[in-house]
Amino acid sequence: MTKWRIPLAVGVLVTAAVAVSRRLDASELGRSWAGRNARLVRMGAKVGGTYASTAARKTFASTERREELDREREFKTAQQVADELGQMKGALMKLGQMASYLDDGLPEPLRMALAQLQSNAPPMSTDLAIATVESELGKPIAELFVEFDPEPIAAASIGQVHRAIIIEPKSGLERAVAVKVQYPGIDQAIVSDLKNADLLGAILKQGFGGLDPTEMVDEIKVRLAEEVDYELEARNQQMFAEYYAGHPFFRIPAIIPEFSTKRVLTSELVDGFGWAELLQRPQAERDHAGEVIFRFVFRSLYRMGAFNGDPHPGNYLFHDDGTVTFLDFGLVKHFTPDELATFASMVEAAAVKHDDAEFRRIVEEAGMLQPGAPVGTDEVGEYFSLFYDTVANDAVMTWTREYANKIVRHTFDRASPISQYATVPRAFVFIQRINLGLYALLGELNASGNYRRIASELWPFVDAGPDSPIGEAETTWLATR
């Protein structure tokens, strides 16, 4: 019989919602925060009801029939959870997206159901989408666009995307574009969801003795609140597009500023195939895509000092020429030079020098580990070394889902003595998110390569030459800048 293991973050938010909802009276249910909490509780009640009904039916069933009932319950429960999170939008739906590919401990029916949220979430009505565009851009839809497809091509946690054709303001030519429309009221929904973040911190504090959740919770609040500002997203996307102009493998859609506002974001339309199709392609293509994504993450981090903090399968389009289009720059974290220097020194101490004493000094100074914690320096090195295994040796290696999930479990391992003295400073909140997301993606691809040499091209403390065709093409591009 399959046992359910809900990821920590999901369990925490559901627990927090239940705790709060018990204090509500009927008059409060219409309010945003209360209403969304109550919806979570109703979801829990549905899941519980399904479980209880199955248990009753199993009482006099045969062994074979019991297994059949368990499978039916799993699929029904999975769809209930996915449907409810899909309708709720906002931070909670984003959590469902993340859980769908990050935690292999989820029952497969739930993983499959939540995977719908990556690019096929329930959309808003056509009339509402058009009304939002007209209100934001100040003209009827027919005057704004040569064509506007009322059926969205993608729907996610914050907004949905429609195909359209515009007359390009500068050239006067027709141009195909993607119009991202923000769900009305999503900014209030995000605020409502984030009120639970304080409860999230309190619950995490109970499980991790050394954790000070204040900075972590504050950082989550700031970044997710920024995501509803499409003007900020447009600036971030344009920054990446300009930096990577002419890159041989990275594509960033150009922004159309004349058709963009705080709640409508218009960019060039890019055609390509998605994650599901990539997984069906030959392994060589998956290896190539994995290296391109890895390079994008760490070249952006170390050279631009910024990265999109929301890596998930719905944010990529792949092309037969080996290029990858990177989408969604709503959750971008910018790092200071001091923060980047700390990240680089940690990698150098752990993966290059294998110097536990130096590594411990760095993480204590960075605030990740309490100074003088009563744990051995070799234990500290061993605990953190798992994060650097893939770049620690000069050899071809293969990313696996088992490794990615081992990292997730290791991150939240309350049994480790290190976890009782470790915390997550503000600068590291989304670095962890980026790393865990990247490991999950590469593990699903089973991507192979010499990632020590690939990483060495990107690290700021090493001057290494290219070691792959992608690296050679990047070197040529860099020489033109």
Backbone hydrogen bonds, N-H to C=O, Kabsch-Sander energy under -0.5 kcal/mol:
donor,donor_aa,acceptor,acceptor_aa,energy
11,G,7,P,-2.8
12,V,8,L,-2.6
13,L,9,A,-2.1
14,V,10,V,-2.4
15,T,11,G,-2.5
16,A,12,V,-2.7
17,A,13,L,-2.4
18,V,14,V,-2.3
19,A,15,T,-2.4
20,V,16,A,-2.2
21,S,17,A,-2.7
22,R,18,V,-1.4
23,R,20,V,-2.1
24,L,21,S,-1.8
28,E,25,D,-1.6
29,L,26,A,-1.1
31,R,28,E,-1.6
35,G,31,R,-3.8
36,R,32,S,-2.5
37,N,33,W,-2.3
38,A,34,A,-2.9
39,R,35,G,-1.9
40,L,36,R,-1.8
41,V,37,N,-2.2
42,R,38,A,-2.5
43,M,39,R,-2.1
44,G,40,L,-2.4
45,A,41,V,-2.5
46,K,42,R,-2.5
47,V,43,M,-2.6
48,G,44,G,-2.7
49,G,45,A,-2.8
50,T,46,K,-2.5
51,Y,47,V,-2.2
52,A,48,G,-2.7
53,S,49,G,-2.6
54,T,50,T,-2.1
55,A,51,Y,-2.5
56,A,52,A,-2.2
57,R,53,S,-2.0
58,K,54,T,-1.6
59,T,55,A,-0.6
59,T,56,A,-1.0
61,A,58,K,-1.3
66,R,62,S,-2.6
67,E,63,T,-2.0
68,E,64,E,-1.8
69,L,65,R,-2.5
70,D,66,R,-2.3
71,R,67,E,-2.1
72,E,68,E,-2.2
73,R,69,L,-2.5
74,E,70,D,-2.4
75,F,71,R,-2.2
76,K,72,E,-2.4
77,T,73,R,-3.0
78,A,74,E,-2.6
79,Q,75,F,-2.0
80,Q,76,K,-1.9
81,V,77,T,-2.4
82,A,78,A,-2.4
83,D,79,Q,-2.7
84,E,80,Q,-2.1
85,L,81,V,-2.4
86,G,82,A,-2.4
87,Q,83,D,-1.7
88,M,84,E,-1.4
89,K,85,L,-1.3
90,G,157,S,-3.0
93,M,89,K,-1.1
94,K,90,G,-1.9
95,L,91,A,-1.8
96,G,92,L,-1.6
97,Q,93,M,-2.2
98,M,94,K,-2.4
99,A,95,L,-2.5
100,S,96,G,-1.4
101,Y,97,Q,-0.6
101,Y,98,M,-1.0
102,L,98,M,-1.4
103,D,99,A,-1.1
104,D,102,L,-0.6
106,L,103,D,-1.5
110,L,107,P,-0.7
111,R,107,P,-2.2
112,M,108,E,-2.6
113,A,109,P,-2.2
114,L,110,L,-3.0
115,A,111,R,-1.7
116,Q,112,M,-0.5
116,Q,113,A,-1.1
117,L,114,L,-1.9
118,Q,115,A,-1.4
119,S,115,A,-0.5
119,S,116,Q,-0.6
120,N,116,Q,-2.2
121,A,155,A,-1.8
129,A,125,S,-2.2
130,I,126,T,-2.7
131,A,127,D,-2.4
132,T,128,L,-2.1
133,V,129,A,-2.1
134,E,130,I,-2.7
135,S,131,A,-2.2
136,E,132,T,-2.3
137,L,133,V,-2.7
138,G,134,E,-1.6
143,E,140,P,-1.1
144,L,140,P,-1.5
145,F,141,I,-2.1
146,V,165,I,-2.5
147,E,165,I,-1.2
149,D,163,R,-2.6
153,I,161,V,-2.7
154,A,161,V,-1.1
155,A,119,S,-0.9
156,A,159,G,-2.4
160,Q,181,V,-2.1
161,V,154,A,-3.0
162,H,179,V,-2.3
164,A,177,V,-1.9
165,I,147,E,-2.5
166,I,175,R,-2.5
168,E,166,I,-0.7
168,E,173,L,-3.7
172,G,168,E,-3.1
175,R,166,I,-2.4
177,V,164,A,-3.0
178,A,267,S,-3.1
179,V,162,H,-3.1
180,K,178,A,-0.7
180,K,265,L,-3.4
181,V,160,Q,-3.3
181,V,179,V,-0.6
182,Q,180,K,-0.5
182,Q,263,R,-2.5
183,Y,158,I,-2.2
186,I,183,Y,-2.1
189,A,185,G,-1.9
190,I,186,I,-2.6
191,V,187,D,-2.0
192,S,188,Q,-2.5
193,D,189,A,-2.7
194,L,190,I,-2.7
195,K,191,V,-0.9
195,K,192,S,-0.7
196,N,193,D,-1.7
197,A,194,L,-1.3
198,D,195,K,-0.5
200,L,196,N,-2.3
201,G,197,A,-2.3
202,A,198,D,-2.0
203,I,199,L,-2.4
204,L,200,L,-2.5
205,K,201,G,-2.2
206,Q,202,A,-1.1
207,G,203,I,-1.0
207,G,204,L,-0.6
208,F,204,L,-2.0
209,G,207,G,-0.6
210,G,419,S,-0.9
211,L,208,F,-1.4
216,M,212,D,-0.5
217,V,213,P,-2.9
218,D,214,T,-2.4
219,E,215,E,-2.4
220,I,216,M,-2.1
221,K,217,V,-2.3
222,V,218,D,-2.4
223,R,219,E,-2.5
224,L,220,I,-2.3
225,A,221,K,-2.1
226,E,222,V,-1.9
227,E,223,R,-1.0
228,V,225,A,-1.0
229,D,226,E,-2.0
230,Y,228,V,-1.0
230,Y,262,K,-2.3
233,E,229,D,-2.0
234,A,230,Y,-2.5
235,R,231,E,-1.8
236,N,232,L,-2.4
237,Q,233,E,-3.0
238,Q,234,A,-2.5
239,M,235,R,-2.0
240,F,236,N,-2.1
241,A,237,Q,-2.6
242,E,238,Q,-2.4
243,Y,239,M,-2.1
244,Y,240,F,-2.4
245,A,242,E,-0.9
247,H,244,Y,-2.3
251,R,324,V,-2.4
256,I,266,T,-3.1
259,F,256,I,-1.7
260,S,257,P,-1.7
261,T,264,V,-3.5
265,L,180,K,-2.4
267,S,178,A,-2.2
268,E,254,A,-2.4
269,L,176,A,-1.9
273,F,318,F,-2.5
278,L,274,G,-2.0
279,L,275,W,-2.1
280,Q,277,E,-1.2
281,R,277,E,-0.5
281,R,278,L,-1.5
285,E,282,P,-0.9
286,R,282,P,-1.6
287,D,283,Q,-2.9
288,H,284,A,-2.1
289,A,285,E,-2.5
290,G,286,R,-2.5
291,E,287,D,-2.2
292,V,288,H,-2.2
293,I,289,A,-2.5
294,F,290,G,-2.4
295,R,291,E,-2.6
296,F,292,V,-2.3
297,V,293,I,-2.3
298,F,294,F,-2.2
299,R,295,R,-2.7
300,S,296,F,-1.8
301,L,297,V,-2.0
302,Y,298,F,-2.3
303,R,299,R,-2.2
304,M,299,R,-0.8
304,M,300,S,-1.1
305,G,300,S,-1.0
305,G,301,L,-0.7
306,A,300,S,-1.7
307,F,333,K,-1.8
309,G,331,L,-4.3
312,H,310,D,-0.6
315,N,312,H,-2.5
316,Y,313,P,-1.1
317,L,325,T,-2.0
318,F,273,F,-3.0
319,H,323,T,-1.7
322,G,319,H,-2.1
324,V,249,F,-2.7
325,T,317,L,-3.2
326,F,251,R,-2.6
326,F,324,V,-0.5
327,L,315,N,-2.6
327,L,325,T,-0.5
333,K,307,F,-2.6
335,F,305,G,-3.4
340,L,336,T,-2.4
341,A,337,P,-2.3
342,T,338,D,-1.9
343,F,339,E,-2.3
344,A,340,L,-2.4
345,S,341,A,-2.3
346,M,342,T,-2.1
347,V,343,F,-2.0
348,E,344,A,-2.5
349,A,345,S,-2.4
350,A,346,M,-2.5
351,A,347,V,-2.9
352,V,347,V,-0.9
352,V,348,E,-0.9
353,K,348,E,-3.0
355,D,349,A,-2.6
356,D,354,H,-0.8
359,F,355,D,-2.4
360,R,356,D,-2.7
361,R,357,A,-2.1
362,I,358,E,-2.1
363,V,359,F,-2.5
364,E,360,R,-2.2
365,E,361,R,-2.2
366,A,362,I,-2.1
367,G,363,V,-0.5
367,G,364,E,-0.9
368,M,363,V,-2.3
369,L,363,V,-1.2
370,Q,421,Y,-2.5
373,A,370,Q,-1.8
375,V,373,A,-2.8
380,V,376,G,-2.0
381,G,377,T,-2.3
382,E,378,D,-2.4
383,Y,379,E,-2.6
384,F,380,V,-2.2
385,S,381,G,-1.6
386,L,382,E,-0.6
387,F,384,F,-1.3
388,Y,385,S,-1.8
389,D,386,L,-0.9
391,V,388,Y,-1.4
392,A,388,Y,-0.6
392,A,389,D,-0.9
395,A,393,N,-1.8
397,M,449,G,-2.5
399,W,447,A,-2.9
401,R,443,G,-0.7
404,A,400,T,-2.0
405,N,401,R,-2.6
406,K,402,E,-1.9
407,I,403,Y,-2.1
408,V,404,A,-1.8
409,R,405,N,-2.6
410,H,406,K,-2.5
411,T,407,I,-2.5
412,F,408,V,-1.4
413,D,410,H,-1.4
414,R,412,F,-1.1
416,S,413,D,-0.9
419,S,416,S,-0.5
420,Q,416,S,-0.6
420,Q,417,P,-0.7
421,Y,418,I,-2.1
422,A,418,I,-0.6
423,T,368,M,-2.1
428,F,425,P,-1.6
429,V,425,P,-0.7
429,V,426,R,-1.1
432,Q,428,F,-2.3
433,R,429,V,-1.3
434,I,430,F,-2.6
435,N,431,I,-2.8
436,L,432,Q,-2.9
437,G,433,R,-2.2
438,L,434,I,-2.6
439,Y,435,N,-2.9
440,A,436,L,-1.9
441,L,437,G,-2.1
442,L,438,L,-2.7
443,G,439,Y,-2.2
444,E,440,A,-2.0
445,L,441,L,-1.6
446,N,442,L,-0.9
447,A,442,L,-1.8
449,G,397,M,-2.0
451,Y,449,G,-1.4
454,I,450,N,-2.0
455,A,451,Y,-2.4
456,S,452,R,-1.9
457,E,453,R,-1.1
457,E,454,I,-0.7
458,L,454,I,-0.6
458,L,455,A,-1.3
459,W,455,A,-2.1
462,V,459,W,-0.9
464,A,456,S,-0.7
464,A,462,V,-0.7
472,E,468,S,-2.4
473,A,469,P,-2.2
474,E,470,I,-2.4
475,T,471,G,-2.3
476,T,472,E,-1.9
477,W,473,A,-2.1
478,L,474,E,-2.9
479,A,475,T,-1.7
480,T,476,T,-0.7
480,T,477,W,-1.1
481,R,478,L,-1.2
